[in-house]
Amino acid sequence: MALSLIKADELVQLQGVDNLILIDARFHYPAYVEEHLEGAFHVDLNKDLSQIDEDPANGGRHPLPSPQAFGELIGQLGITPETHVVVYDDKQASMSAARFWWMLKALGHEKIQVLDGGWQAAKKQGFPLESTLPTGQQAASYPASHWQLPISSINEVKTATMLKEKIIIDVRENERYRGVMEPIDKIAGHIPGAVNLPFSENLDDNGLFLPQEILREKYLQTFKGQTSENIIVHCGSGVTACHSLLAICTAGLDIPNLYVGSWSEWSRNNLPIATLL
């Protein structure tokens, strides 16, 4: 299962297939309770996909839980290493389907796909909906010892700002990157030397991911011949950065480093800040 995206019409064809588990990663749980794709289980960004610290200076607003804690959650959802998992949200995968995809993939899971176009596309395609909360077959805790995809710490990002071979990609909106506005974190601006490539540019006008060849050309131009080890991707709190990592994976390229703490951590640690005003 090499493809990280699945189209809504392809998902419809998988209805009733054994060993398929759907994950609803929409941010608002009441919307899930009201209506969700038939059989889908819900995961919560704050409770399930993060281990939030009281002070965002320590890891940002959405630090990762331990791999073991996430493995326990995955087991409670009935997911085993053989399960085919499809995850969706209602924000073109940016909140929080891509984050779930990255986390499960970082446990070494192979059969994990994000629904291209998300909730809206499946609903439009006629996938059955329900308000009943599903009951699943709980499995053993998913085997997890460490994150198997590359992660950069704040100290590694500090060092990267001083090395010309390193590329730091900020996927936030351009106005946030430039320091014109900052709706969430306390200080506006960006990490010195970072280039801006908003995650929204991974999508076409219909909110679907761009074709593989276009994504590949776009990211190869940004990478400038550097390997994934020299590339760090971040956002505000390590969530929408996963959207761009998904796009890079979809392009057939190696997945770069994720700076989970992102701007929410960097901007709270008295570190250099750049603006383009």
C-alpha positions as CSV (number, residue, x, y, z in Angstrom):
1,M,0.0,0.0,0.0
2,A,2.3,2.7,-1.3
3,L,-0.2,5.4,-1.9
4,S,-0.8,7.8,1.0
5,L,-4.0,9.2,-0.4
6,I,-7.3,7.6,-1.3
7,K,-10.1,9.1,-3.4
8,A,-13.7,9.2,-2.2
9,D,-14.9,6.9,-5.0
10,E,-12.2,4.4,-4.1
11,L,-13.2,4.4,-0.5
12,V,-16.8,3.8,-1.5
13,Q,-15.6,0.6,-3.3
14,L,-14.0,-0.6,0.0
15,Q,-17.3,-0.6,1.9
16,G,-17.6,-3.9,3.9
17,V,-14.0,-4.9,3.3
18,D,-12.6,-6.8,6.3
19,N,-9.7,-5.3,8.2
20,L,-10.6,-1.7,7.2
21,I,-10.9,0.9,9.9
22,L,-12.0,4.5,9.3
23,I,-10.8,7.3,11.6
24,D,-12.6,10.6,11.9
25,A,-10.1,13.3,13.0
26,R,-12.4,16.3,12.8
27,F,-11.6,18.8,15.5
28,H,-15.2,19.2,16.8
29,Y,-16.4,16.1,18.5
30,P,-20.1,17.2,18.5
31,A,-20.0,17.2,14.7
32,Y,-18.8,13.6,14.8
33,V,-21.5,12.6,17.2
34,E,-24.1,14.3,15.0
35,E,-23.0,12.5,11.8
36,H,-19.9,10.6,10.6
37,L,-18.9,8.1,8.0
38,E,-20.4,4.7,8.8
39,G,-18.2,2.8,11.2
40,A,-15.7,5.6,11.8
41,F,-14.0,6.0,15.1
42,H,-13.1,9.5,16.4
43,V,-9.7,10.7,17.5
44,D,-9.1,14.1,19.2
45,L,-6.1,16.3,18.4
46,N,-5.7,17.6,22.0
47,K,-6.5,14.4,23.9
48,D,-5.3,11.6,21.6
49,L,-2.7,13.1,19.2
50,S,-0.9,15.4,21.6
51,Q,0.4,15.4,25.2
52,I,-0.1,19.0,26.0
53,D,2.2,20.7,28.5
54,E,1.0,23.7,30.5
55,D,3.8,25.8,29.0
56,P,4.0,25.8,25.2
57,A,7.6,26.8,25.5
58,N,8.2,23.1,26.3
59,G,7.4,21.4,23.0
60,G,4.9,23.8,21.6
61,R,1.1,23.8,21.7
62,H,0.7,20.2,20.4
63,P,3.7,18.0,21.6
64,L,3.5,14.4,20.6
65,P,2.5,11.8,23.1
66,S,4.9,9.0,23.7
67,P,4.9,6.3,21.0
68,Q,3.8,3.8,23.6
69,A,0.8,6.0,24.6
70,F,-0.2,6.3,21.0
71,G,0.2,2.6,20.5
72,E,-2.2,2.0,23.4
73,L,-4.8,4.3,21.7
74,I,-4.3,2.5,18.4
75,G,-4.9,-0.8,20.0
76,Q,-8.1,0.4,21.7
77,L,-9.3,1.3,18.2
78,G,-8.7,-2.2,17.0
79,I,-5.8,-1.3,14.8
80,T,-3.1,-4.0,14.3
81,P,-0.1,-3.8,12.0
82,E,-2.2,-5.6,9.3
83,T,-5.1,-3.2,9.4
84,H,-5.9,-0.9,6.4
85,V,-6.6,2.5,8.0
86,V,-8.2,5.5,6.3
87,V,-8.4,8.8,8.1
88,Y,-10.3,12.0,7.3
89,D,-11.2,15.4,8.6
90,D,-13.1,18.4,7.2
91,K,-10.2,20.7,6.6
92,Q,-8.5,19.1,3.5
93,A,-6.5,16.9,5.9
94,S,-4.9,19.9,7.7
95,M,-6.9,19.3,11.0
96,S,-5.9,16.6,12.0
97,A,-6.0,13.8,9.4
98,A,-2.4,14.4,8.2
99,R,-1.1,14.5,11.8
100,F,-2.8,11.1,12.5
101,W,-1.3,9.8,9.2
102,W,2.2,10.9,10.2
103,M,1.9,9.4,13.7
104,L,0.7,6.0,12.5
105,K,3.2,6.0,9.7
106,A,5.9,6.9,12.3
107,L,5.0,3.7,14.2
108,G,5.9,1.8,11.0
109,H,2.4,1.2,9.8
110,E,2.2,0.6,6.1
111,K,-1.6,0.6,5.3
112,I,-2.5,4.1,6.3
113,Q,-4.2,6.5,3.8
114,V,-5.7,10.0,4.0
115,L,-9.1,10.6,2.3
116,D,-8.5,13.2,-0.4
117,G,-11.1,15.9,0.0
118,G,-12.1,14.5,3.4
119,W,-15.5,14.4,4.9
120,Q,-17.1,16.6,2.3
121,A,-15.8,14.4,-0.6
122,A,-17.0,11.2,1.0
123,K,-20.4,12.7,1.7
124,K,-20.7,14.0,-1.8
125,Q,-19.8,10.6,-3.2
126,G,-22.6,8.9,-1.2
127,F,-20.6,7.1,1.4
128,P,-23.1,5.9,4.1
129,L,-23.4,8.2,7.2
130,E,-24.5,7.4,10.7
131,S,-24.9,9.0,14.1
132,T,-24.5,5.7,16.0
133,L,-21.2,5.4,17.8
134,P,-19.4,2.3,16.6
135,T,-18.2,-0.5,18.8
136,G,-15.0,-2.2,17.7
137,Q,-12.9,-5.2,18.6
138,Q,-10.2,-3.9,20.8
139,A,-6.8,-5.2,19.9
140,A,-3.6,-5.5,21.9
141,S,-1.5,-2.3,22.3
142,Y,0.1,-1.6,19.0
143,P,3.9,-2.4,19.0
144,A,5.7,0.9,19.5
145,S,9.1,1.8,20.9
146,H,10.1,5.0,19.1
147,W,9.0,7.3,16.3
148,Q,10.4,5.9,13.0
149,L,10.1,9.1,11.0
150,P,12.6,11.9,11.6
151,I,12.0,14.6,14.1
152,S,14.0,17.8,14.8
153,S,14.3,19.3,18.3
154,I,14.5,23.0,19.0
155,N,18.2,22.7,19.4
156,E,18.6,21.0,16.1
157,V,16.6,23.8,14.5
158,K,18.8,26.4,16.2
159,T,21.9,24.8,14.6
160,A,20.1,24.5,11.2
161,T,19.6,28.2,11.1
162,M,23.4,28.6,10.9
163,L,24.1,25.9,8.3
164,K,23.6,26.8,4.6
165,E,23.0,23.2,3.6
166,K,19.9,23.0,5.9
167,I,16.5,24.1,4.6
168,I,13.8,25.1,7.0
169,I,10.3,25.2,5.5
170,D,7.5,27.2,7.3
171,V,4.1,26.0,6.0
172,R,2.0,28.7,7.7
173,E,0.1,31.4,5.8
174,N,2.3,34.0,4.3
175,E,1.0,36.8,6.5
176,R,2.0,34.9,9.6
177,Y,5.4,34.0,8.2
178,R,6.0,37.7,7.3
179,G,5.0,38.8,10.7
180,V,2.1,40.9,9.5
181,M,-0.3,39.1,11.9
182,E,-0.3,36.2,14.4
183,P,-3.7,35.0,15.5
184,I,-2.6,32.2,17.8
185,D,0.9,32.6,19.2
186,K,2.2,35.6,21.2
187,I,4.8,36.9,18.8
188,A,4.6,37.3,15.0
189,G,7.4,36.4,12.5
190,H,9.4,33.4,11.5
191,I,12.5,31.4,12.2
192,P,15.5,33.2,10.6
193,G,16.4,31.6,7.3
194,A,13.2,29.7,6.9
195,V,11.4,29.7,3.6
196,N,7.7,30.0,3.3
197,L,5.7,27.3,1.4
198,P,2.1,27.5,2.7
199,F,0.4,24.1,3.1
200,S,-2.6,25.4,1.3
201,E,-0.5,25.4,-1.9
202,N,-0.5,21.6,-1.8
203,L,-4.2,21.7,-3.0
204,D,-6.0,22.6,-6.1
205,D,-9.0,24.9,-6.3
206,N,-11.3,22.1,-5.3
207,G,-9.5,21.3,-2.1
208,L,-7.9,18.1,-3.5
209,F,-4.2,17.4,-3.4
210,L,-2.3,18.4,-6.6
211,P,-1.2,15.6,-8.9
212,Q,1.9,13.7,-7.9
213,E,4.1,15.1,-10.7
214,I,3.2,18.7,-9.8
215,L,3.9,18.2,-6.1
216,R,7.2,16.5,-7.0
217,E,8.3,19.4,-9.2
218,K,7.3,22.0,-6.6
219,Y,9.2,20.3,-3.7
220,L,12.2,19.4,-5.7
221,Q,12.6,23.1,-6.6
222,T,12.4,24.0,-2.9
223,F,14.8,21.3,-1.8
224,K,17.5,22.5,-4.2
225,G,19.2,19.1,-4.4
226,Q,19.3,18.6,-0.6
227,T,18.4,15.3,0.9
228,S,15.5,14.8,3.3
229,E,18.0,14.7,6.2
230,N,18.8,18.4,5.6
231,I,15.2,19.5,5.4
232,I,13.1,20.6,8.4
233,V,9.3,21.3,8.1
234,H,7.3,23.2,10.7
235,C,4.1,25.2,11.1
236,G,2.5,26.7,14.2
237,S,2.3,23.6,16.4
238,G,3.3,20.5,14.4
239,V,-0.1,19.8,12.9
240,T,-0.4,21.4,9.5
241,A,3.3,20.7,8.9
242,C,2.2,17.1,8.5
243,H,0.0,18.2,5.6
244,S,3.1,19.2,3.7
245,L,4.9,16.0,4.8
246,L,2.0,14.1,3.4
247,A,2.3,16.0,0.1
248,I,6.0,15.3,0.0
249,C,5.3,11.6,0.5
250,T,2.6,11.7,-2.2
251,A,5.2,13.2,-4.5
252,G,7.3,10.1,-4.1
253,L,10.0,11.8,-2.1
254,D,11.5,10.9,1.3
255,I,9.8,12.4,4.3
256,P,11.9,15.2,5.9
257,N,12.2,16.1,9.5
258,L,9.2,17.4,11.5
259,Y,9.8,20.1,14.0
260,V,6.9,19.3,16.3
261,G,7.3,22.3,18.6
262,S,7.2,24.7,15.6
263,W,6.6,28.4,15.9
264,S,4.6,28.0,19.1
265,E,7.8,26.7,20.8
266,W,10.4,28.8,19.0
267,S,8.6,32.1,19.7
268,R,8.4,31.4,23.4
269,N,12.1,30.8,24.0
270,N,13.7,34.2,23.5
271,L,15.2,33.1,20.2
272,P,15.9,35.2,17.1
273,I,12.8,36.2,15.1
274,A,12.7,37.4,11.6
275,T,10.0,39.5,9.9
276,L,9.3,40.8,6.4
277,L,7.2,43.9,7.0
